[in-house]
Amino acid sequence: MLGFVPGLGGVPKGRSCSVLRVEAAPASRKGLDLKGVAWKGLIGIVRAKIIRDAEQKHRIPWTKSVQWVRDQKAVLEKEEEALTNPDVDYPEYFLRKFHSYEDGNLDVMAVEELDPATSALACRLYEPEIVSGDWEYQEAATELRNQFLEQIGSYQSLYGGNVEPRRILDIGGSAIHSTEPIADYFPTAKVTVVDLSPKYLALGVVRGRQKGLLDRIDFLHANAEYLDQFIPNGSVDLVCASFLLHELPTTATTEVLKQVLQALKPGAGLAITDNDPVHDAKIPKLVLGMHYLTEPWKGQYSKLDVQALLEELGFVDVVINQINRKHRAILARKPD
């Protein structure tokens, strides 16, 4: 028998709580996937809390946003068909259950909920400002992106000679939530979004068209572990990756970074923002365990010495700065 406490917190002393129980399968139900049943039950509880908090505490129009994406179904299917590279071989790690979705980043529901879920990430970071009414939910996302861009700007000033990058890759940029502010920050650059999910890229095209950005943003359906099949070596001025590394096993992270080094011009930079393992180490074990249920590679990321890996691969001038209480920026460059 398996049981767990629903919700994200503990239970006050002296209080009882409901427990989801999965009984051992009788012989007639021999093929029942008990782990799958437990996973679905727990994820359902966590999802309900995330959506409730987003709509009630953060004033994110979750339901309205999902419906807007559903209304674009015909256009999205057309864009996905045009973008999909039939030769892409999806790695096993990408096909696993991920976040709260059975089919991970290829799940239709993942696309439908991408906008509000991305907003919710930022709002949880700046919850006091949102709950008090001082900020709207959009301001939280803007603040989070600006913190990263300021790090890139400062690093460029120190090591890039203030040369404006012309060719930028945004790896794992999905539906341009990270790409759009990069394009705004470097208005003369051409930015290519590289992502394994054609569904996310299709949404990115629709959002980019709506915002008038398609003349400066293009889209590449590819596995960044094989970037050299699509991007000429030594042709890129800047590579960015926002909240990508914690979604990859260490072996994939290593391959992606090798490919990035090859793609960069001599002296060009790499800019990464992601979770800060120092903060994650302070998360209560019950909550952290739930994170690991929905993000299976987060544990490997937390143990990875990113600076040592970058230096081992040949990057130089590695700088790691905390940009807020949960996240850090990692910056490096290819030798001249």
Beta strands, then each sheet from edge to edge (+ up, - down):
strand 1: 2-4
strand 2: 20-22
strand 3: 167-171
strand 4: 190-195
strand 5: 217-221
strand 6: 236-242
strand 7: 264-275
strand 8: 316-322
strand 9: 327-333
sheet 1: 1+ 2-
sheet 2: 5+ 4+ 3+ 6+ 7+ 9- 8+
end
